[in-house]
């Protein structure tokens, strides 16, 4: 934990507790750590509702945490439907509800129970998927997001040690049968792989340190070459650019959780040009200056969402409302309505059409980024907040003039 700081004088932590052995052990360890540091913690238990037993297991986990002296809160997912990419959709939904719970309770640090075996499995999966160098560093021990810091303090710990801790403490846990479902790649790898060796753990720690340095270089390249605008697009100067820098920029503009295909990004980074990739468009900057614009691909944008305070549209823009929009108001892209607002803004049409707007009864009543509002429009603004900051997740500024790069396992 000390390597994942700095923390507040009285740190407030949340632990994502699935009820399995790993997260239950993490909850116990966190309880003891916050006691030593005069802090507070809460266990967040998500009932995904995907199995009939999930509600009972969640209630049992809450009871076990409470008996161990750990405050706990139950979070329920109600909008997951079976179908394609269920595991990925469920994972994203869990992160979203966990993040919102942290915001509601004023918690900055969310702890996750991934351990050494999870790290080794992740590495194997990324090798099979031909991930780039950054991906082969495995999961980051620390990841900065818009609202919380994701901490994985157990990445060097074997799962057998965590189960031994629970047995010694007399604490039970839940076994999720989906973890053994051989239809999933991770479960098949788990069945066949040997425990992560100390050499592999050290190698991953080295790769993590290497990634931190690479991401620092990415941050420098972006500071020199790119301008990120609050309207959700970027301007990029001409010339070859590091692959990681272009990948980070594309991911932020697209509001994506994962980077675009490495080979395609590498091709564009070597020779930036007009193209469509990863939910973005690259086009000539035109009247905005020399170089290129990186804008959201209109066809890839998300659909309308209800306009309520805190709503997120297209995974990129969060609604900040001084006045409550009327019922029935939605957030959607400006689209074809941009043609009637060309006199209001000098932004290119490709940018205007992708701006977030408030719509009521089929009419755009507010486009805050260009200062357009009808007389009866509520006072609102949209904050550009992509799920992954454009700077690498291991870049941890500690003061305005000092940056530390921390990865578990380093001296």
N, C-alpha and C positions, 0 to 999 in steps of 0.2 A: 504493500500500500504506500509506503514511503516514496517509492519510485514513481508513483502515479499522482503525487501532489503537484503544487501546493494545495492544501486544504484550508478551510476557514478555521478560526480559533475554536469554534464549536461546530464541527462538520455535521451536516445533515445528509444522510445517505438513504437510498432506496435499493432494495435487492429484488430482482425479478426471481420469484420462487415458483417453479413449475410443480413442486412437490416431489421431484425426483431426488436421488441421493446427492447429486452434485450441487444443486441450488440449495437444498436443505443444509448441507455442510457449509456452504458459503454464508448462509444466514447466521449460523452459529458463530462462525469466525468473525463476521461483521459485528455481531452483537458484542463480542468481547473487545473488538478494536474500538468501537465507538465509546464503550465504557472507559477505556484507557485514555481516550482523547476528549472526554466530556462532551461527546456528540450525541446525536439522535439517529434512529433508523426506523424504517418501515419496510415490511415485507409486502410486495405486490404480487398477488396471486391471480392469474388470468384463467377464467373458465372459457375455453374456446368453443365448447358446445358441440364438438365434432364426434364425440362418442357418448353413448348413454350414461357412462359412468363418470363423465367429466365433472358434473356438478357435485356428486358425492365426494370425488377425489379432491376437488377444490375446498370443500367444506372441511374435510379431514386435514388438509394441509394448513388451513387457517387455525384449526384447533391445535395442531402440533406446534405451530409457531407461537400461539398464545401461551401454551403450557411452558414453552421455553423462555417466556418473558420477552417475546418479540411482538411488537404491535404489527398488525396485518390488515390489509384491505383487499377485498374481493373485487375484481374487475371482470365484467362479462362482455364477451363478444357475441353479437346477435345477428351480424350481417354476413357471416361466412356461409357460402353455399358450395356443395361438392361440385367438382368439375375440374377442368384443366388447371394445372399449376396451383393446386390447392395448398401444397406445403409452402410454396413461396408466398401466396396470398395470406396464409395464416401467419407466417412469420412477420410480414410487413404490418398486418393488423395488430399483432401483439406489440410490436415496437411503437406503433402509433398510440395505442391505448396506454402503454406504460409511460411514454413521454408525456402524454396529456396528464396522467396522474401525478407525475413529478412536477409539472408546472402548477397544477392545482394546489399542491402541498408545499411549494417553494423549495423543492429539492433540486440541487444542481448535479448530483452524482448518482448515476444508475449503475449498479453492479450486476454483472452477468457471470454465470457459473461455468463458462467454458474452461476446460482443463487441457492437460498435455495430450491426451488421446484425441480430443476434439480437434486440437491444433494439427496433429499428424494427419487425421482424416481430411481436414480441410486442405492441407497441402497436397495430399494425394489426389483429391478431386480437382484441384486447380491444375495440377500437372496433366491430368487426363483431358482437361478442357483447354490446354495450351495457354494458360494465363501468362501474362508478361512478368517481368522481373518484380514489379511491386506486388503482384498477387502471390508470387511464390514466397513472399516473406510471411505468409500465413495471416491469421487474425491479429489485429493490433491490440496491444494491451490497453491502449488509451485511444479513444476516438472522440474528437470534438464534433458535436452537432449544433444545430441552431439553438436548441433549448437545453440540452443536457450533455454531460460528459459521460460517455459509455466506458466503464472500467471493467477489465477482465483480469483480476489479480491472481487467478489460479492457473494461468497458462503453462506454468512449469511444474504443476502438481499432478501426480498420477491419480486416476480415479480410485484406485485401491486405497490410497491414503485417506481419501475423503470418506469412503465407506467405513474404514476403520474408526475414524473420528465419530461417526454417527453411532456405530456399535458400542463404542466406549461410553458415549453419552446417553445411550438408551433411547435414541430417537429413531423412529421409523421413517420410511419414505414410500413413495408411490412408484411402481414400475409401469411405464407407459408401453403397451404392446407395440405401438407404432414405431418405437425405436428399433424393433427387431424385424420390421417389415422388409423382407428381402426384395421387394419391388423397388426400393429406393437405393440409390447408389451408396449413400453414406452407411446404411445398414449392411450392405454387402461388403463394403470395405472394413467395417468394424468387425465383422465375423472373421475376416481373413488376415487382418493386420496384427502383427505382434505389438506389445506395448511400446510406446515411444521411448527410445533409448536416450540416455543422457547426452550422447553425441548429437542426436537429432535435435534435442531441445536447445543445446548450445548453438547448433547451426542455425536454427530458426531465430534465436536471439540475435546472432550476428546479422542475419538477413533483415531483421527488424531494424537494427541500427543503420544498416545500409539504406533501407527504405527511408528512414527519417532524414538521412543526409540527402538522398535523391529528392525527397519532397521539399527540402529547404531550397535545393537548386531550382525546382519547379516554381516555387514561390518567387524566387529572384527573377526567373525568366518571365513570369507573368507580370511582375511589377514593371519590368522594362518594356514589354512588348504589347501588353493588353490593357484596355480600359473597360471595366465592367460597369454597366449603366444600371440605374435603379429601375429602368423600364424592362429589364430582363434580357438585354442583349449586350454584346461586347464588340469593341473595335480592336482589330489586330493589325499590327504593322506588317509590312511585306517581308518575305524572306523565310528561310528555313527556321523551324522552331522545334525545341525538344518535344519528343512524342508525349512524354508525361504531361507537359504543360498544355499542349493542345487537347489531350484527353480530359484533363481536369476542367478546362474551359468548356468543352462540349458538354460534359456531364452537368455542370452548373446551369448552363443556359437551357438544357433540356429538362432540368429538374429530375434527373435520373439518379437512382441509387447505385447503379453500376456503370462502369465506363463502356464506351462503344468498342466494337471489335478491334483488338490491337493492331492487326495487320492493315486494316483499312485506315486507322488513324495514322499509322507510320507512313503510309503512302502519301497522305495529305500533309503530314508534318514536313516531309522532305520537300514538298512543292505545294504550298497552299494555293488553292484555286477554288473556283465556284464548284460547289458540291452539296449533296444532301447526305447526312450521316448521323446516326444515333439520335434522331429526333430534332436535329438542327439543320439549318441551311447556312452555307458559307457563300457570300456574294460580295461583289465589289462595293466598297464604301461609298462611292459616288460623291454626292455633295457633302457628305460628312467627313471627307478628307481622304488621304491616301490609305491604301491597304484594303482590308476586308472587314465585313461585318459578320458576326456569328449570331444568328437569330433563331428563334424557335420555329420549327417546322409547323406550319399551320395545320396540316393534315394530321399531325400527331398530338395535337392539344387535347386535353381532357374535356369532357362534356360539362354542361351547366351544373352548378351546385347551389343549394339555398344560401342566400346572403345573410348569414348570421355572424355576429362578432367572433373572430378567431377562425372562421372558415378558411380552408385552403383550397385554392383552385389550381388545377394543372400541376400539382405538386411543387409549385414555385412561388405562388403569391398568397399571402395571408391577409385577410381583411381586418383592418383596424377601424372601428366605427365609433365616432363621437355621438352619432345618433343611430337609433335602431332602424334599419330599413323596414319598409312595410312588408307585411306577409305577402308571399308570392314573388318577391324580388329575388333574382338569381344572379350569380356571377358566371359570366361566359366571355369568350373572346369577342373582340369588337367586330372582326370579320368584315362582311360587305358594308357595314355601316361606316367603315373608315373612309369611304369615298366622299361622304358628306362632311367630313371633318378635316379635310386636307388643309383648309385655310386656317385651322386652329393650331397646327403643329407643322414643323419642318421635318419631322421624322419620316423616313422612307415608308412606303406602303407596306413592305414586308414586316416592318416593326409595328406600325399602327394596327394592322389586322390581328396581331397576336397580343395586343394589350388587354388586360383584364378590364371588364366593364360591368356596371350594374345594369341589369335589364328588368323592365317591368312591362308586362302586357305587350311584349314584342318590340319594345323601344328601348334603346340605350339611353339611360337617364343620367349616367355619370361615368366619366373616364378620367379618374383623378390624375393620372400621369401627364395628361395634356391640359389639365385645368378645366375640363369641360364638365358642366353640371347643369341640369335643368333647374328651374326655379324650385321645384318641389323635391329635388334629390336630397337624400340625407348626406351629412358631412362624413365622408369616409376617406380612407387612403388604403393603398395596397403596398405591403412590405414585400420586396423581393427576397425570399428566404428559401433557396434550394435546399433539399434534404441533406446534401453533402457539401460543406463549404468548398469553395474553389481551391483554397489552400489545402494541402494534404492533411489527413486526419491525425498524423503523429506530430504535427507542428504545434508546439505548446508554448505560447508566449507567457512568460512569468512576470515580466515588467515591460515597460515601453521600450527599454533599451537592451533587454536581455532575452535570449531564447534558449530554452533547454529542450533536448531531444531525448525522450526517455522510452525505453523498451524493456520489458521484464527480462532478466537474465544478464543485463550488462552490469559491470562493476559499480 
